[in-house]
C-alpha cells in the first residue's frame, strides 16, 4: 500500500512519520511506502506557530474540542520517545508550565475550571492559584497585580524544528520527499483516488492524505470536495533579551487571546494577531505589529528594551467552528483530510496527523471521529 501525504506542516509531517514508522500494510511485517509532497508556500502555519501545549487553560466549552486537544497534548510523550529512538531530540520541547493571568474576582471560577480539566489529564500536573509576586518571579518582565493560575505541565516547542525532525525521521524509515504543487487524481469513475501529480511526475497511491492547511480548498475542489477552511493571518513577533536566561520561563497567557513564551536563546515570542479576510497577503503590517507590541508591553513592560529579531507570518487554517476537520471523505475512496486546526495546530497537529495516518491505512483511529467530519 502506498500513501501520499500532501502538505508537510505539523500534521502532514506527523502523518508521514507515523506511516513510515508503523508501515502501511495489513500484515504485521508490511513495510511503509510513503511520499510526502509540499509546495513550500510562504506563510505555512507551522513555520510561524509559537508552539504552546496547554489545552487545560482554554476557555473553550466544547467537549469534543477539549477531548482532541488533550489527546494531542498527551500524545507528545509517546512522540518524543519515538523521535528520540530515531535520533531526533532538538526541537525546543520543554515542560515549563504556564501562567494564566486572572483578576481577584474571577480567580475562583478560573481555578475551578482549569483544575476540573486538568484532573482528567495527569500530564497537566497539580494546578494552583499563585499570587502576583510568584507570577513575576516566574516571568520577570511581567507587571500584574492580581493572581494567576499556574499549570506546571504546560509545554512549549519550536514548531518548525519539530516538523523538520519528523520529516527527517520519516525519511530514515523510507519515506520519499517531493517538492512542488500537487494535483490529486482519481480513477475513471472519480470515486477513488489513484495518485498525485506533481509537475511532470505522477505518483500512484492507494490513499492520499490532504494536509495542505489553508491551501486545501484549491487542492480538493477539482474533486468536487468542499472543505470549509479559510486562511487567518497571524503576525507573531520574536524578541531577544541579550544576556537574560529565559529557558525556563513559563508560557504567559494574559486575559486576552494573546500570549508570550520564551526559548533557550534569550528569545521571547509574543503574539499573535487573528486577522480574517486577508487572503494569502503575506505581509508584516504596521497595525499588526502595533497590536502585538501593545498587548505584550501592556502585560510585560519589562520587554520594552528587548531587541526585535523578526516577525513571522502564518496563515492558520480555520474551519467552520472550533473543531478540526479530520477523517475520510466517503464519496472519494482513499481520500483523508486533516485540517482546520486553527490556533491549536501545534497542540493537536501531531496527534491529528497520526490519526489521519491510521485512517489512511484502515486501522482503528483510536478516537470517535464523528464530531470532526471534514465535510461538515
N, C-alpha and C positions, 0 to 999 in steps of 0.2 A: 504494500500500500504506500502510495506517495501522497504527501500533503504539502501544498504550497501555502505559505503564510504571507499575506500581502500587508506590509506595514511592519516596521521593526521598532516601533516605540516600545514602551514598557510592557504592554500586553502582548504585542506581536513577538517580541523577543522572548518573553516567558513561554508563549505557546510553542515556539520553535525549540526552545531548550527542553521543555517537557517532552515533546515528541521525539527529539533526537536522543534524549537520555533514556526514555522509557521504551522506545520502539513503537511503531505504528501498526504492527500486525496483530492478528488474533492469537497467534501462538506465543508461548512463553519465551521462545528464543528468537522471535522475529526482530530483525534489525530495522533501524529507522531510515527512512528516506524522506528528507525534509529539504525544502527550498524556501529561503526567506528572501522576499523581494521588498525593496524600499526605493521610493522615488527621491528621497533626500530633500523634501520640500523645506524651505525655510519656515520657521515658526512651529515646528513639531512640538507638541505639548511637553513630551518627556524631556526635551532639550532645555526647557525653561523652568520646569517644575521645581518647587522648593524642597519637596521630599519630607513631608510631615506625616508620621504614622501615629495618629491619635484619634481614633473614632469615638472613644469614650466621652470626649468632651463636646461632641457635636450636639447642636440644638435640634437636629432633625428628629422628627417624631415618627417617621415611617419605620415600622418594624422590619420590613423587607430590606430597606436601605441599611439599617443597623446590622441585620443578620449578615449581609455580604461584606459590609465594611469591617466588621470584627473578624470574619473569616479571613479577610485579606490581611489584617494585622497579624493574626495568629498563624498565617502561612509563612511568615518571614523566618522563624527559627528553622523550619524544615528547609526552606530555600537556601538560607545561609550555610547550613550544614552540607547541602548538596554542592553548592558552589565551592565551598572550601575543599571538598574532595577533588574538585576539578581545578584546584589551584587558584581560585579567584576569591580574594579576601578584601581587596582595597576598593570600596565604593562608599565610604563615609557613613556606614550604618553604625549608629550608637544609640543605646537607650539612655537619653539624657534627661528624660522626664519632660513634663510640660507644666506651665503655669498659666492658668486661665484667670484673668482679672475679673473681679465682680465688685459690686457695691455691698455695703453692710446690709442693705435692705434685701438684696436678692441672694445673699450668700447661703442662707439656709436651704432654700429651694434648689439652688445650683449644686450645692454639695450633695443633696439627696439624689438628684437625677444622675449626676455623674457616678456616684457611688453605686447606685442601682444598676447602671450599665456595667460598671467595672466588676461588680460582684460575680457576674457570669463569665468573666474573662480573666483567668489567673495572670495573663501577661500584663495586665494593667497595673498590678501591684496595689498597695494599700493607699487609697485616696484619702487626702486630708485637707482641711482648711488651714492655711497659713496666714500670718499677719503680713503687713506691708514691709516691715523690716526684713523678714525672712525672704520675701519675694525679691527685694532689692539685693540681698546677699547672693541669691542665685543668679540674678540677671542685673549686674551693676549699673548699666545705663538707665535703668527703669526709674520713673518718678510716678509712684502710685501710693495713695494714702489709705487705700482700702484693703480688704482681704483678697485672697486668691485661692483657687482650687488647685492643688498640686497632685499630678498624676505621675508617679515615678516610672511607670512602664512605657511611657510615650517615647518614640524614637524619631530620629531624622536620618536622612541618607541623601546621597548625590544621585539623582535620577539618571543623569547621563552616564555616570560611571557604572551604575547597576545594569542599565540597558546594555552597555558595551561588554560587561562581564558575562552576561547571559548569552550574548551573540558569540563571543569567543568560545564559551563553553559548549554551545550548540555545535559550532564548527568542529571542535575536538571530538564530538560524538558523531560526526559525519554530515552535519547539515551543510548546505551549499548556499552562499550568499549571491544575490543577483541585484545589481543596482539599475533602476530605470522605472518608468511608469508602466504599470501592469494593466492589462485588459483581461477580464475573466471570460473564458469561452465555455460554451455548453455543447451538449451533444445535439444531434439533428432535431430532436423534439423540443429542446430548450428546457427539458425537465430535470436535467442533471448537469453538474459541472463536468467539463472534460479537461480543463487545464487553464493555463495562464499564458498570455503572450506579452513579452517584454521586448519592444522593438522588433527585430527580426527573429528573435528567439522564442520558440514555443516549448513550454514545459507541460507535459501531460500530468494530470493529477486525478486521484480518486476523491480528494476533498480539498477545498480551499477555505482558509480562514481569512475573512475580511477584517483586518485590524488597522485600517487606514485612518483612524481618527476622524478629524473634521473633514477630511477629503473623501470619506466613504460614500456619500451620496453620488458623486460623479463616477465612482467605481462601480456602484451597484445599479444605478438607474438603467444602463443599457440592458440589464437582465430583466427589467420590469420590477425590480425590487426597490422599495422606497423605505429608507430608514430616516427617521425624523431627527437628524443631527445637524446642528449649526455650529459654526466657529464662534467662540467667545474669546476676545483678545485679552490676554493678561500681560501686564508690564510689571516686571519683577526686578528690583534693584539690588545689586551686590555692593556692599561697603566693606572697607577694611580699617581696622583699628591697629596700626603698627605697634608691635611690641606687646599687645594685650593677649593674654591667654584666654581664648574663647571656647576651647574644645569641649568643655563640659557645661556650658551654659544651656539652660533648658529652652525648649520651644516656648515662645511667649505668645499667648493668644489674648489680644485685647477684647473689649466688648463689641468691637466692630467685626467685620469679616476679614480684616487684615491680619497679618501675622509677622513675627520676627523669629529667626532661628540662626544659630551660629555654627560654624565649622572649625576645623582644627587649625586653619591657617590665618587666624585673626580676622576671619571674614564673617560678616553678618548679612544675612539675606532678609530683605524686607519687601513685603508685597501684600496683596497684588491687586491690580485693577480687575474688574469684571465687566468688560465692555462688549455689549451686544451690538449687532447691526454694523459691524466694521468690516465684514467680509474677511478677506485674507490680506488686509492692509498691514504689511509688516513694517511698522514704523514705531520708533520711540517718540512719544508726543510730549509737548510741554505740560499739557493738562494731566497726562498720566503720571509723569514724574512728580508733578506738584502734589497730586493726590497721595502717592506712595510716601513721599517725604513728609507731608503734613501729618499723615496718620502715624508714621514711625516716630517722628520727633515729638509728637503730642504725648506719646506714652513713654518714650525713651529719649529724653532730651540730651542724655549723655552721649548720643551718637552724632551730635552736631558737628564735631570736629573730625569725623570719620572721612576717609578718602573714598570718593566714588570710583569703583572699579569698572562696572559695566551695568547696563540694563538689558535684560533679556525679554524677548517677545515670544509668547507661546499662544497657540490657538487651541483652547480647550474644546473637546467635542462634547457639546451639551445636548442632551436628549430632551424628550417632551416632559420629563419630570426628573426627580432626583435619582431614579434607579438606572443602573446600567442597562444597555441593550446587549443581551447575551443569550446565545443559543442557536439552534439550527433553523434554517429557513425551509419550511415544509415543502413549498412548491418548487424548489430547486435542490434536488438531492445532492448532498455533499457540500453544500454551502453553509458555513458557520459564521456568525457575526459576533464580534466583541467590540463594544463601542459605548459611547455615551457616559464615560466615567466622570466627565466634568472636572470639578476641582478635587476629586478624590482619586485621581489617576494613580498616584504613587502609593496610596493606601490599598486600593483594590486591584491595581493593574496586574501584578504578578500572579495573584490568585485567579483573577478573571481569565487571564491568558492560559493558565493551567487548566481551568475548567473547559475553555474552548478547545484545547488540545484533546481532552478526554472525549468531548462530544464528537470531534472530527474522527477519532478512531473508534467511535461507537462504544465507548466504555462508560461506566457509571460516572456522571459528573460530580457526585458527592453532595449535591445541593438541589433542591427543587427549583427548576428554572422558570416555572410558570409566571412568577411576577416580573421576570426580566425579558419577556417576549420581545425579540428585536424588531418586530413589525408593529408593535402597539402604537 
